[in-house]
Amino acid sequence: DAGITQSPRHKVTETGTPVTLRCHQTENHRYMYWYRQDPGHGLRLIHYSYGVKDTDKGEVSDGYSVSRSKTEDFLLTLESATSSQTSVYFCAISESWTGGTQPQHFGDGTRLSIL
Amino acid sequence: AQTVTQSQPEMSVQEAETVTLSCTYDTSESNYYLFWYKQPPSRQMILVIRQEAYKQQNATENRFSVNFQKAAKSFSLKISDSQLGDTAMYFCAFMKQGRYNNNDMRFGAGTRLTVKP
């Protein structure tokens, strides 16, 4: 299994509070991703990173920010959480493209509930 | 933008029988990859099988095989000899090929498969 650790695994918080989710990898992969999973939508990309301090927006980035100060850590921040951000959040990693398939490998997810 | 459609929200199959999950996608790319991921109740995302679009031969991994129809943009998953442990949500995913594509993947909404004893 790919060495990906998400923390926390579960979190309950209140609307308007800041929340930070952490993804830590031990694989030294270049790319890291944050997805959210909601019923009827599958997984949707929030933000991704293609290197230290290099990030870009995904499909559903509004209300989220990310930071990557080290290769191994990718943080997802909800500056002021809203109930619509209640979801399961997955981190994924993949290696640089060197030809052939480079599937993403996923962490175990964080269940976030915003009341 | 690429879109992935899984038209079967839920399916069920008897243990030991065969089931096929459907997936269609929309793209103007000619080179890409397709994947099936399995998500059991444990919530892990597990890669089941992958297919390179330039390969005509359908991928096979033990009891799992795909029927890749590039012209029809169809990528179905066949599970043979279904087992109780195959009960899970299955996601079809698309990824463009290329050095500068950041390995960005697009997922379908998923099919929930239940294997009945």
Interface residues (C-beta under 8 A of the other chain):
Chain A: Y31 G40 H41 G42 L43 R44 L45 Y48 Y50 D56 G58 V88 F90 A92 S94 W97 G100 T101 Q102 P103 Q104 H105 F106 D108 G109
Chain B: V4 Q6 P9 Y33 F35 S42 R43 Q44 M45 L47 R50 E52 F91 M95 G98 R99 Y100 N101 N102 N103 D104 M105 F107 G108 A109 G110
